[in-house]
Amino acid sequence: MGLVSWVVVGLIAGLLAKWVVPGPDPGGIIVTALIGMAGASVGGFIVGILGGSGATGFNIWSVLVATLGAVILLYVYRALTRRTA
């Protein structure tokens, strides 16, 4: 997946994840894109374990996989910050 498509998919996935899991989260648009890009890696890993293909380019499947990973990352982040705060 090209760098530009990874950033765009990450931004869309980060925005969708913040919409699905509302609440106070740090950062603005840059952090949202980073959460989405990391979510693409996490989601791709999970979907790969289950036998599917991960984030493969700029398409709906990649956005869904990245959003799944970003939602998981947001839940993990909130679980970690809730315990330490």
C-alpha positions as CSV (number, residue, x, y, z in Angstrom):
1,M,0.0,0.0,0.0
2,G,1.4,3.4,-0.9
3,L,2.3,6.0,1.6
4,V,-0.4,8.4,0.5
5,S,-3.2,5.8,0.5
6,W,-2.0,4.6,3.9
7,V,-2.3,8.1,5.4
8,V,-5.7,8.6,3.8
9,V,-7.0,5.2,4.9
10,G,-5.5,5.9,8.4
11,L,-7.2,9.2,8.7
12,I,-10.6,7.8,7.6
13,A,-10.2,4.8,10.0
14,G,-9.1,7.1,12.9
15,L,-12.1,9.3,12.4
16,L,-14.5,6.4,12.2
17,A,-12.9,4.8,15.3
18,K,-13.3,8.0,17.2
19,W,-16.9,8.2,16.0
20,V,-17.6,4.5,17.1
21,V,-15.8,5.0,20.4
22,P,-16.6,8.5,21.5
23,G,-14.9,10.1,24.4
24,P,-12.0,12.2,25.4
25,D,-8.9,11.3,23.4
26,P,-5.7,13.1,23.0
27,G,-4.5,14.9,19.9
28,G,-6.0,16.3,16.8
29,I,-5.9,15.3,13.2
30,I,-2.3,14.0,13.3
31,V,-3.0,11.7,16.2
32,T,-6.2,10.5,14.6
33,A,-4.3,9.6,11.4
34,L,-1.6,7.8,13.4
35,I,-4.2,5.8,15.4
36,G,-5.8,4.8,12.1
37,M,-2.5,3.8,10.5
38,A,-1.5,1.8,13.6
39,G,-5.0,0.4,13.5
40,A,-4.5,-0.8,9.9
41,S,-1.5,-2.8,11.1
42,V,-3.3,-4.2,14.1
43,G,-6.5,-5.0,12.1
44,G,-4.4,-6.5,9.3
45,F,-2.6,-8.7,11.7
46,I,-5.9,-9.9,13.3
47,V,-7.7,-10.5,10.0
48,G,-4.6,-12.3,8.7
49,I,-4.7,-14.6,11.6
50,L,-8.3,-15.4,10.8
51,G,-7.4,-16.2,7.2
52,G,-8.4,-13.0,5.4
53,S,-6.3,-10.3,3.8
54,G,-5.5,-7.2,5.7
55,A,-5.3,-3.6,4.5
56,T,-4.3,-3.9,0.9
57,G,-4.9,-0.5,-0.6
58,F,-7.4,2.3,-0.8
59,N,-10.7,0.4,-0.7
60,I,-13.6,-0.2,1.6
61,W,-12.1,-3.5,2.9
62,S,-8.9,-1.7,4.0
63,V,-10.9,1.1,5.7
64,L,-13.0,-1.5,7.6
65,V,-9.9,-3.5,8.7
66,A,-8.1,-0.3,9.7
67,T,-11.2,0.9,11.6
68,L,-11.4,-2.4,13.5
69,G,-7.8,-2.1,14.5
70,A,-8.2,1.5,15.5
71,V,-11.2,0.7,17.6
72,I,-9.2,-2.0,19.4
73,L,-6.4,0.5,20.0
74,L,-8.7,3.1,21.4
75,Y,-10.2,0.5,23.9
76,V,-6.7,-0.6,24.9
77,Y,-5.6,3.0,25.3
78,R,-8.6,3.9,27.5
79,A,-8.1,0.7,29.6
80,L,-4.5,1.6,30.2
81,T,-5.1,5.2,31.0
82,R,-8.1,4.5,33.3
83,R,-6.0,2.2,35.5
84,T,-3.0,4.6,35.8
85,A,-4.9,7.8,36.2
